[in-house]
Amino acid sequence: PIFGPLTVKTASAEFARTFATLTASGIPIIEALEIVSRSMNNIYFREGLLRAREQVAVGTTLASAL
C-alpha cells in the first residue's frame, strides 16, 4: 500500500521521459511504444504499452489507448 503509488509514479516518469526522447528524435509513435515497452522494468507497464501499441496501430488515439 505504501509503495504502490510510488511504483506507478516512477514507472510513469520512466515511460514519459523515454517516450518523449524517442518521439523528439523523429521515431514514429508505434515504434517508440515498442522500444519503450522493452525498456520498462515493470511487467504490467510493459504489457500495457504493447497493448497500447496494437491499438494505436489500428487507428486508436494514443490518449485513449493509454
Secondary structure, 3 states (H helix, E strand, C coil): CCHHHHHHHHHHHHHHHHHHHHHHCCCCHHHHHHHHHHHCCCHHHHHHHHHHHHHHHCCCCHHHHC
